[in-house]
Every structure is written in C-alpha cells, then in structure tokens.
Amino acid sequence: MQLPSYTEIAQQNGVSDIVVRKALELLQSQGLVRSVRRRGIFVADRPNLVRVSPERQLESAERSFQNESDQQIHVERETEQIPATSELAEALGVPVGEEINHVITRAAEDGRPISISDTYHPLDVTDISGAAFLEETISDQLPTATHAAWLRIIPGDLVKTVHQRFLSADNRLIMISDVSYPRDRYDAFVFRMALK
C-alpha cells in the first residue's frame, strides 16, 4: 500500500512536513515502510516483532531502576478502581463497567522522569504471581497525553513503549500494562530468557 505524500500527511494531521519526515524516517529505520525512488513510500510487508518471556518483570520497578543507575530513584504508584471500558473488559474477560484496578506507576531518576506505566487488572488479581507467561510488544510511538506530560515530551516526539500482557497457565489474560520511556533512555532492549 502506498502512503500519501509528505504534504498530504502533514495537512491531514495538522503537523509540519518536518514532523512527517522524521516520523517516516523512523518507520523506515524500523523496516515498517520502504521508499521506492520516484514512486513514493510504501508500507512494508512484515509483522511486528513480539518477544515472549515468562521471567521478565519479576523485580519491582524500584529494584529494576536501582540496578541500572547509581542515582537517586523515586517510584510512586497511584491505584484506583475504574469501570472497565469495552476494550479492557474484552481483553480481561470481565463485563463492561465492572470495577477493575488501574495502577499508574511513575519513576524518576534524580528528579528527571524516566518511566510511566498504566496497568489494568481484575480486582481478584493482586499481583503477577499468578502469571505464567509475559508477552511484550516494543515499539516507538506517540505517547498518550498523560505519558507525554510526565515524561516532558515535546509534542510530536515519540517514546519507547512496551505493551505487556501477563497470562495465567491456562492463557487467561490477568494483567495489561503499557509502559513509556523517553526514546533516549536506552540504546536497545535486551531480553534474557530461560530456555529450559
């Protein structure tokens, strides 16, 4: 599928040609689009990369960030019960409107915001101890307004996101988490998985 021109994309989305150019360069560097000389830019024919790792995220956010840094780490959590939207209800297997937990976790390093996440789970799930599998999808994307505000992101800039799905042994989805980091926080994401 061919994408519209830079100018058309800019006009459709109310952004400058420079923002469009940066976004398309990023997509091309990730192999999601390809440029054909004198013809335009086309969507690439490949799926997203999803890494599956049952042992990732067993540490608390405090411990994970302390292992990365010798600076002062501050993590705050805000928990509230909210009615499940149709999207969350379908994913978590609960009725629309049923109360679920929403946990917002914000992390800062010496006062500089380095991470924010939104986690959702049914009230009968207290932690990830019931999870047998974790699927993580990593991408660069525009942050939600809340994530952009916390990370102090300039409008139009992308963040590194990790979408996590925690599943029980019988493949019931018990928790969803969307984590955002500044794109310059990490050079790469490395996964270590037990193979036996």
N, C-alpha and C positions, 0 to 999 in steps of 0.2 A: 504494500500500500504506500502510495506517495503522500508525503506531508505537504501542506500548503507552503507558500513562500514565506521567508522571514517577515516580510511586511504584512502579509495576511495574518500570520500567527500573532504578531505584535498588535495589530488592530483588533483582532478577535479577543485578545486577553488584556488589552489596555496597558501594555508594557512597551518598553523601548526595544529597538532592534538589537541593542547590545545585550539585553537580558535574554532575548530569544537566542542569539548567537551563543552565549555562554551555556544556556540550557541544552542546546543541540550539540555543542561540543562535548558536554558531559555525557549525554546519551550516546554519542558516537564512541567516546572513550570506553564506555561500558559495553559496547557492542550491541546496543539496543536499536540503533539506527545506522544506516550506511549512506554515504554520499556517492552519487554517480555523476561524474563530470558532465556538465551541460544538460543534465536531466533533472537533477534535484536530489532531495533526501527521502529515503525510503525506510520504512520500519523493517528491522532485521527479523529473520525467521528463526528465533531461538527463545526458549522459555527462560523464566527467572531461575536463578540458582538458589536452591533451598538446602541448607545444611541441617542435618538431623543429629542431635547429640543429647543423649539421655542424662549426661552428668554435668552439663554446663549450668551455671547459676545456682549451685548448691550453697555458695557462700553468701553472706549478707552483702548489701551494697557497701556498707562501711568497710568491711574486710577487703572486698574486691578493690576498691579505690585506694585503700591504705597499702595494698600490695603493689600498686602502680606508682605511688608517689611518696616522697618524704615530706610533703607539705601538709598543712592542716586540712583535714577533710571534715565537712559538715553535711550530714544527711538528715533531711526532715521528711516525715510522712504525714499525709492528711488522709483520713479514711472517712468515707461517708456511705450511707446506703442510698441507692438511687433506684428508680424503676427501670427495668430492663427495656431498652429500645427493641424494636423488632429485629434489628441486625444482631444485637447482643443476645437476645432471647433465643434466636435460631441457633447461633453458634454454641451457646452454653446449654441448650436443651431445657430451657425454662419458659414458662408462659410470659407473653408480653406484659409488661407492667409489674411483674414480680420483683420484689426488692432483691438487689444484688449488691455486693461490696464494690466500691470504686476506691482504689488507693492511688494517690498521687505521691510519687517519690521524687524529691528534688535533691541534687547533690552539688556541692560547691567545693572548690579547692582554693584555699586561701582567699575566700570571698568571691572567686570567679566561678560562675555557673558552668558545670561540666556535663550535667545529665539531668533529664527529666523523664518520667515514665507515667503512663496511665495503665493501671492493672485492674481487671474486672474478673470477679469470680462469684459463684453462688454462695449464699450465706452458710451452707453446710461445709464449705471448703475453707479451712483456716490457714493452710499454708501449702507448699508444694510437696509435702511429704507423701501425699497420695499419688504423685505423678510418677509415671514410669518412663515417659518419653517427653522430650522437648524438641519442637521444631522451631527453627529460627530462619526468618527471611530477612536478608540485609539489603538495604537499598539507600540511594541518595534521593531525597525528595523534599518538597516544600513542607515545612513544619506546620502543625496546627497553630492557631493564634496563641494559645496558652504556652505551647512549647517554644515558639519564637520569642515571646515576651520574656520567659525565664532565661533562655539562652542568649538573649540580647542579639538576635539575628537581624540583620538588615533585610528589609522587605525584598523578596526576590531571591535571596540566598537559600541554598539547600542545606539540609542537615543529614547526617548519617543516621539512619533509623534501623532498628531491629524489631521486627514483629515476632513475638514469641507465642507459641501455643503449647500449653502444658497438657498432656494427655495421660489418662489412667491406663492401667494394663489392658483394660478392655476397650481402649481407644475412645473413651468418653473425654471430651474437652472439658477440663475443670478450671482452666485459668487462661486469660489472654492478657498480654502485656505489650504495649507499644513504647519503646524507649528511643529517645532522641539524644544525639551527641553533636557538638559542633564538628563540622567536617574536618577541621584541622586537629582534632583531639588525638586521633590515631592514624598511623600510616596504613595499617591493614588490620583485618580481623583474623585471628589465628584460633583454630579450634583444636582441642586435644580430646580424642575420643578413645574410650576403651574398646578394643576390638574383640576381646574375649570375655 
